[in-house]
Amino acid sequence: MTEATPRSPGTPCWVSLMVHGLDATQEFYNALFDWEFVPGPQQLGPYVRALLGGKEVAGIGQLPPDRHLRIAWTPYLATDDADETAERIRGCGGTVAVGPLDAGEAGRMALCSDPLGAVFGIWEAEEHHGTVIAGPPGTPVWNELLTYETSATGKFYRSVFGYEVEPVVSADHDYATLHVAGAPVASLHGVGDALPRDRGPHWMTYFEVADTDAAAALVLALGGRVLRPPRDGTAGRLALVADPEGAVFTLVRSGER
């Protein structure tokens, strides 16, 4: 288990979801992950922080009724200066869609996308450093960018955040790991034309579960969908699922447990 401390720039530090039905979404994730909820910053509208065992693990906000954006879990990457990082994103061909703006006393944020359209956030922490624990069931444990290919995409993220990009040499897979100070923090997966046409390049959040098969069945029972049934992979036992509003995420029971 890891607990939150101030993160080095580029390290994923938070995941957030914007939905239309905030109450129904809270009920879904409470039943799936045993999350409880407390109010969070309200600068962009109603927003709650999810707690697991009293410790913050994620955030969920409510979209205005007239905003029809893709419903997706979004990782936030740590920065020491949100304004400077936002300028670097623009200079490297990315887009800053929202912000930078203050989220009360919690910190300063911006919502951005890379040159191919994959959405992510940046977070300059003040009082709120992000996800407090990672490892136990119900916590986000990994973030992976699904994109067309990793070479050019890796250059963008290295230029913005200073990552060390470590390609995985394979004739069958286009895969790279992003490192901060020598430690792996996220990954890039180039899948070419296999990307879903309705989503394009996108970040994927992995949530730890105690039993992947049982959690996938529970997603179905709660009104969600199983997009890829449970299977064994190098990271453990995985299932690709979507919540009732369509936010896609991966359930994983890590192999070491």
C-alpha positions as CSV (number, residue, x, y, z in Angstrom):
1,M,0.0,0.0,0.0
2,T,1.2,3.5,-0.8
3,E,0.0,6.7,0.8
4,A,-0.1,10.2,-0.6
5,T,2.8,12.7,-0.2
6,P,3.6,15.6,-2.5
7,R,4.1,14.0,-5.9
8,S,7.0,14.6,-8.3
9,P,5.9,16.4,-11.5
10,G,4.4,14.0,-14.0
11,T,3.2,11.5,-11.4
12,P,-0.5,10.6,-11.7
13,C,-2.0,11.9,-8.4
14,W,-5.8,11.9,-8.9
15,V,-8.6,10.5,-11.1
16,S,-11.8,12.3,-11.7
17,L,-15.1,11.6,-13.4
18,M,-17.7,14.1,-14.7
19,V,-21.3,12.7,-15.1
20,H,-24.9,13.8,-15.5
21,G,-26.4,11.7,-12.7
22,L,-24.2,12.4,-9.7
23,D,-26.5,10.7,-7.2
24,A,-26.9,7.5,-9.3
25,T,-23.1,7.4,-10.0
26,Q,-22.3,7.6,-6.3
27,E,-24.7,4.7,-5.7
28,F,-23.0,2.6,-8.4
29,Y,-19.5,3.2,-7.0
30,N,-20.5,2.8,-3.4
31,A,-21.9,-0.7,-4.3
32,L,-18.9,-1.6,-6.5
33,F,-16.0,-0.3,-4.5
34,D,-17.5,0.6,-1.1
35,W,-16.8,4.2,-1.6
36,E,-18.3,6.9,0.6
37,F,-18.5,10.5,-0.4
38,V,-17.9,14.0,1.0
39,P,-18.3,17.4,-0.7
40,G,-15.3,18.7,-2.7
41,P,-14.4,22.0,-4.5
42,Q,-17.5,23.4,-6.3
43,Q,-15.8,25.8,-8.8
44,L,-17.0,23.7,-11.8
45,G,-20.3,22.7,-10.3
46,P,-21.3,20.0,-7.8
47,Y,-18.3,17.8,-7.0
48,V,-17.7,15.0,-4.4
49,R,-14.6,13.2,-3.2
50,A,-14.7,9.4,-2.9
51,L,-13.4,8.0,0.4
52,L,-12.3,4.4,1.0
53,G,-11.8,3.8,4.7
54,G,-12.0,7.5,5.3
55,K,-9.2,8.2,2.8
56,E,-9.6,10.1,-0.5
57,V,-9.2,8.0,-3.6
58,A,-11.1,9.8,-6.5
59,G,-13.5,12.5,-7.4
60,I,-16.8,12.7,-9.2
61,G,-18.5,15.9,-10.5
62,Q,-21.8,16.7,-12.2
63,L,-21.9,18.1,-15.7
64,P,-24.3,20.9,-16.6
65,P,-27.5,19.5,-18.3
66,D,-26.5,21.1,-21.6
67,R,-23.0,19.7,-21.7
68,H,-22.8,16.5,-23.7
69,L,-19.1,15.5,-23.2
70,R,-17.7,12.0,-23.3
71,I,-18.1,10.4,-19.9
72,A,-14.6,9.2,-18.9
73,W,-12.3,8.7,-16.0
74,T,-9.6,11.3,-16.3
75,P,-6.1,11.1,-14.6
76,Y,-4.5,14.2,-13.2
77,L,-0.7,14.6,-13.4
78,A,1.2,16.4,-10.8
79,T,2.9,19.7,-11.5
80,D,4.7,22.3,-9.5
81,D,3.3,25.1,-11.6
82,A,0.0,24.6,-13.5
83,D,0.3,27.8,-15.5
84,E,3.8,26.9,-16.8
85,T,2.9,23.4,-17.6
86,A,-0.2,24.6,-19.5
87,E,2.0,26.8,-21.6
88,R,4.3,23.9,-22.3
89,I,1.4,21.7,-23.3
90,R,0.3,24.4,-25.8
91,G,3.8,24.8,-27.1
92,C,4.1,21.1,-27.7
93,G,0.9,20.9,-29.8
94,G,-1.6,20.0,-27.0
95,T,-4.7,21.8,-26.0
96,V,-5.7,23.4,-22.7
97,A,-9.5,23.2,-22.6
98,V,-10.2,24.4,-19.0
99,G,-8.0,26.6,-16.8
100,P,-5.6,26.8,-15.2
101,L,-7.9,27.8,-12.3
102,D,-8.0,27.6,-8.6
103,A,-10.0,24.8,-6.9
104,G,-10.6,26.6,-3.7
105,E,-7.7,26.0,-1.2
106,A,-7.1,22.5,-2.6
107,G,-4.9,23.5,-5.5
108,R,-4.7,24.7,-9.1
109,M,-5.8,22.7,-12.1
110,A,-6.3,22.5,-15.8
111,L,-8.0,20.1,-18.1
112,C,-5.9,19.4,-21.2
113,S,-5.5,17.0,-24.2
114,D,-2.4,15.8,-26.0
115,P,-2.0,16.4,-29.8
116,L,-4.1,13.3,-30.7
117,G,-6.9,14.3,-28.3
118,A,-6.4,12.1,-25.2
119,V,-7.7,14.1,-22.2
120,F,-5.8,14.4,-19.0
121,G,-5.6,16.9,-16.1
122,I,-2.8,18.7,-14.4
123,W,-2.8,19.4,-10.7
124,E,-0.7,21.9,-8.7
125,A,-1.3,20.8,-5.1
126,E,-1.8,23.1,-2.2
127,E,-4.0,21.6,0.6
128,H,-5.0,18.5,-1.5
129,H,-2.2,16.2,-2.8
130,G,-4.5,13.7,-4.4
131,T,-5.3,10.1,-3.9
132,V,-4.3,9.2,-0.4
133,I,-3.9,5.4,-0.8
134,A,-3.2,3.0,-3.7
135,G,-3.2,-0.8,-3.5
136,P,-6.2,-2.0,-1.5
137,P,-9.3,-3.0,-3.5
138,G,-11.3,0.1,-4.6
139,T,-8.2,2.2,-5.3
140,P,-6.8,3.4,-8.6
141,V,-3.5,1.6,-9.1
142,W,-2.4,2.4,-12.7
143,N,-3.1,4.6,-15.7
144,E,-2.4,3.7,-19.3
145,L,-2.7,5.8,-22.5
146,L,-4.2,3.9,-25.4
147,T,-3.1,5.6,-28.6
148,Y,-2.2,5.0,-32.2
149,E,1.6,4.6,-31.6
150,T,3.9,5.4,-28.8
151,S,6.9,7.1,-30.4
152,A,5.5,10.5,-31.2
153,T,3.1,10.4,-28.3
154,G,6.0,9.6,-25.9
155,K,7.9,12.6,-27.2
156,F,5.0,14.9,-26.3
157,Y,4.7,13.6,-22.7
158,R,8.5,13.6,-22.3
159,S,8.7,17.2,-23.5
160,V,5.9,18.4,-21.2
161,F,6.7,16.4,-18.0
162,G,10.3,15.3,-18.4
163,Y,9.4,11.6,-18.3
164,E,12.0,8.9,-19.1
165,V,10.2,6.9,-21.8
166,E,11.2,3.2,-21.8
167,P,10.0,1.3,-24.8
168,V,9.2,-2.4,-24.4
169,V,11.1,-4.2,-27.2
170,S,8.6,-6.5,-28.9
171,A,7.7,-7.5,-32.4
172,D,4.0,-8.0,-31.4
173,H,3.3,-5.0,-29.1
174,D,3.9,-1.2,-29.2
175,Y,4.3,-0.4,-25.5
176,A,6.3,2.0,-23.4
177,T,6.5,2.9,-19.7
178,L,6.8,6.4,-18.4
179,H,9.2,6.8,-15.5
180,V,9.7,9.6,-13.0
181,A,13.0,9.5,-11.1
182,G,13.5,5.9,-12.2
183,A,10.1,4.6,-11.1
184,P,7.4,3.6,-13.5
185,V,4.3,5.8,-13.1
186,A,2.2,5.1,-16.2
187,S,2.3,3.5,-19.6
188,L,1.6,4.1,-23.3
189,H,0.1,1.4,-25.5
190,G,0.0,1.8,-29.2
191,V,-2.9,-0.2,-30.7
192,G,-3.2,1.5,-34.2
193,D,-6.5,0.9,-35.9
194,A,-7.7,-1.2,-33.0
195,L,-8.7,2.0,-31.1
196,P,-12.4,2.3,-30.7
197,R,-13.7,4.8,-33.4
198,D,-16.0,6.5,-31.0
199,R,-13.3,7.2,-28.4
200,G,-10.0,7.7,-30.2
201,P,-6.8,8.0,-28.0
202,H,-7.7,8.0,-24.3
203,W,-6.4,7.4,-20.9
204,M,-7.5,4.2,-19.0
205,T,-7.6,3.9,-15.2
206,Y,-7.1,0.6,-13.5
207,F,-8.9,0.0,-10.2
208,E,-7.8,-2.8,-7.9
209,V,-10.4,-5.4,-6.9
210,A,-10.2,-8.5,-4.6
211,D,-11.9,-10.7,-7.2
212,T,-12.1,-9.6,-10.9
213,D,-14.8,-12.1,-11.9
214,A,-17.1,-11.2,-8.9
215,A,-16.5,-7.4,-9.5
216,A,-17.3,-7.8,-13.3
217,A,-20.5,-9.6,-12.4
218,L,-21.4,-6.9,-9.9
219,V,-20.9,-4.2,-12.6
220,L,-23.5,-6.0,-14.7
221,A,-25.9,-6.3,-11.8
222,L,-25.6,-2.6,-11.1
223,G,-26.5,-1.6,-14.6
224,G,-23.0,-1.3,-16.1
225,R,-21.5,-3.3,-19.0
226,V,-18.7,-5.8,-19.3
227,L,-16.8,-4.9,-22.5
228,R,-14.1,-7.5,-22.2
229,P,-14.7,-10.5,-19.9
230,P,-12.2,-11.3,-17.1
231,R,-8.9,-12.7,-18.4
232,D,-5.4,-13.3,-17.1
233,G,-2.7,-10.8,-18.2
234,T,0.8,-9.8,-17.2
235,A,-0.6,-7.3,-14.6
236,G,-3.0,-9.8,-13.1
237,R,-6.6,-10.8,-13.8
238,L,-8.3,-8.0,-15.8
239,A,-11.7,-7.1,-17.0
240,L,-12.8,-4.0,-19.1
241,V,-16.1,-2.6,-17.9
242,A,-18.2,0.5,-18.2
243,D,-20.4,2.2,-15.6
244,P,-24.1,3.0,-16.3
245,E,-23.2,6.4,-17.9
246,G,-20.5,4.8,-20.1
247,A,-17.3,5.6,-18.3
248,V,-14.9,2.8,-19.2
249,F,-12.3,1.5,-16.8
250,T,-10.3,-1.7,-16.0
251,L,-10.8,-4.0,-13.0
252,V,-7.6,-5.7,-12.0
253,R,-6.7,-8.2,-9.3
254,S,-2.9,-7.7,-9.3
255,G,-0.8,-10.8,-9.8
256,E,1.2,-10.3,-6.6
257,R,-1.8,-10.8,-4.3
